[in-house]
């Protein structure tokens, strides 16, 4: 059957376990199965949102945004959402003294603005990843485990670390839909064949 269109299915899952990291990294996972999509799951688009905080200490220190890192791994590849300071200098600078972040960032490759358009200020909203490309997931198989690596690259007494409340992965998959004309054509052939069989003339018996 010839493909006519693609039926899209979007599945969204959230990990609300929570995690805090101060000078290190931790992994959390979300799993997708064929039952979630009703069958095949050929990725068309992936977005991920993360609700987290990176605070200053009693309003006296910098939040040290440069220490924050997030990496999303799934479907056989990894994409850097925010690069920490050990990965080529970091997506952000230290931030202004007394500044903090506590909110949700939605990473969407179609967003107009990159997440670190202001390297001194971490903001809530919808942004493109700094270093990775979520479009690289397209065409891959969505099934299996998706892992978020949460990084705070430099711990210490004056560092509050990164605290993640929850994170969400939303995957849109495409499943080919048979062409309606093709179904009609093959159905017509089947009906015609049936008519031919049913109306096949009987041979005359000759004595």
Buried (B, 14 or more C-beta within 10 A) or exposed (E): EEEEEEEEBEBEBEBEEEBBBBEEBBEBBBEBEEEBBEEBBBBBBBBBBBBBBBBBBEEEBBBBBBBBBBBBBBBEEEBBBBBBBEBEEBBBBBBEEEBBBBEBBBBBBEBEEEBBEEBEBBEEEBBBBBBBEBBBBBEBBBBBEBBBBBBBBBBEEEBBBBBBBBBBBBBBBBBBEEBEEEEEEEEEEEEEEEEEEEEEEEEEEEE
